[in-house]
Amino acid sequence: MTDKTNPYAGLDKLGTQSELPDTPVADILERVANPHPNTVYIPRFTAPEFTSLCPVTGQPDFAHLVIDYAPKEWLVESKSLKLYLGAFRNHGAFHEDCTLTIAKTLVDILSPHWLRIGGYWYPRGGIPIDVFWQTGTPPEGAWLPDMGVAPYRGRG
């Protein structure tokens, strides 16, 4: 984690070659000071090629994740987020668990005004499972575009 006096001190991933972690642990995520903490705005992260493993069969699961948040003091450092999401590649968990673990971990680290996640999971066994969660009501004045992922009709 970084401190507010030097927002880039202590960043281990940015600017270095980083191996994909074996498991998605929270300490992979790094944060930087928000240069606009008094402005309501929404950063969006889209991960259209998210993968994890079914905890029962070990078969791969695929999702299109959309994460929106209204930061307070902290922003998530994007390379660390990529590494964190990539660490789910060999992690066995159900769709709901993966989606909520990601969201709640970000909330714990960033303490944002608000966060939402949409986990649009591709079908296994013919049934897509989409998972949605948010921390509450979006801040007044926040511009929230549609997540841009259509309901399942053969995504691609």
Summary of the structure (lengths in Angstrom):
residues: 156
radius of gyration: 15.9
end to end distance: 36.6
largest distance: 51.4
contacts: 433
relative contact order: 0.20
helix: 21%
strand: 28%
